[in-house]
Amino acid sequence: MPRRLDATKPGFAAEFEQLLGDKRESSVEVDHIVRDIIAEVRQGGDIALLDYTRRFDRVAASSVADLKIGAATIDRAVSECS
């Protein structure tokens, strides 16, 4: 689970320094994981894609069509950004 830091809380500087010092995944590790995901989606198709969508995005779609975001929704979101 991601750690949340609050810059207004006491101890923020120490927590931030610890976060910067924590081990990060190496490029090789990430590449391997991504390759495995791509291979699973290629093999499992939409079912695998929907499973990863549930796991990573926490979106429970029953079909790939349910994942489509319409142009009006995108335009509305863009208009809300500064």
Phi and psi in degrees as a GROMACS rama.xvg file:
@    title "Ramachandran Plot"
@    xaxis  label "Phi"
@    yaxis  label "Psi"
@TYPE xy
-62.7559  146.009  PRO-2
-91.7264  135.171  ARG-3
-103.53  132.041  ARG-4
-112.287  143.721  LEU-5
-121.281  112.925  ASP-6
-64.5492  -15.4175  ALA-7
-89.8883  -6.76872  THR-8
-90.251  148.13  LYS-9
-61.8141  144.427  PRO-10
86.1226  2.26216  GLY-11
-58.3116  -46.062  PHE-12
-58.8468  -44.0029  ALA-13
-66.2055  -42.8691  ALA-14
-63.0762  -39.7713  GLU-15
-65.7913  -43.2907  PHE-16
-61.1458  -40.6869  GLU-17
-64.2252  -42.8802  GLN-18
-59.2346  -43.3935  LEU-19
-64.0113  -29.4022  LEU-20
-87.417  -13.0809  GLY-21
-63.7146  148.798  ASP-22
-63.3864  138.101  LYS-23
-111.553  156.249  ARG-24
-63.7161  139.881  GLU-25
-79.3828  160.864  SER-26
-57.4056  -38.2244  SER-27
-64.6277  -43.2344  VAL-28
-62.1404  -45.7888  GLU-29
-64.208  -44.1839  VAL-30
-58.0191  -42.0244  ASP-31
-64.3394  -45.236  HIS-32
-63.1253  -44.9189  ILE-33
-63.6844  -41.8986  VAL-34
-58.9294  -42.5776  ARG-35
-63.026  -42.0812  ASP-36
-63.6893  -46.5574  ILE-37
-60.5925  -42.9981  ILE-38
-62.6361  -41.6345  ALA-39
-65.2849  -39.7176  GLU-40
-69.4271  -38.6652  VAL-41
-61.9423  -41.3366  ARG-42
-77.0903  -43.996  GLN-43
-92.717  -8.85045  GLY-44
61.1499  -141.446  GLY-45
-59.8932  -35.2105  ASP-46
-62.3195  -45.3405  ILE-47
-65.3132  -41.7365  ALA-48
-60.3203  -44.7282  LEU-49
-66.1854  -34.783  LEU-50
-64.2013  -46.4993  ASP-51
-64.9241  -35.1589  TYR-52
-62.9475  -41.7869  THR-53
-64.0331  -44.3091  ARG-54
-70.1792  -47.1515  ARG-55
-90.2014  -39.1299  PHE-56
-99.5655  -10.7028  ASP-57
57.0655  40.3818  ARG-58
-115.977  119.151  VAL-59
-96.5534  86.2361  ALA-60
-97.7541  144.069  ALA-61
-91.3441  -12.6814  SER-62
-153.782  161.647  SER-63
-63.016  -33.6158  VAL-64
-59.5932  -30.6432  ALA-65
-67.1076  -16.7508  ASP-66
-85.7888  -12.0324  LEU-67
-66.543  134.968  LYS-68
-110.899  123.28  ILE-69
-71.4985  158.305  GLY-70
-59.343  -38.3911  ALA-71
-63.7277  -39.8801  ALA-72
-65.9294  -41.6769  THR-73
-65.2221  -45.2284  ILE-74
-60.2997  -40.7605  ASP-75
-65.4353  -42.5585  ARG-76
-64.5881  -42.2403  ALA-77
-62.5713  -39.6328  VAL-78
-67.3724  -21.2619  SER-79
-85.8845  -8.46677  GLU-80
-89.6499  142.662  CYS-81
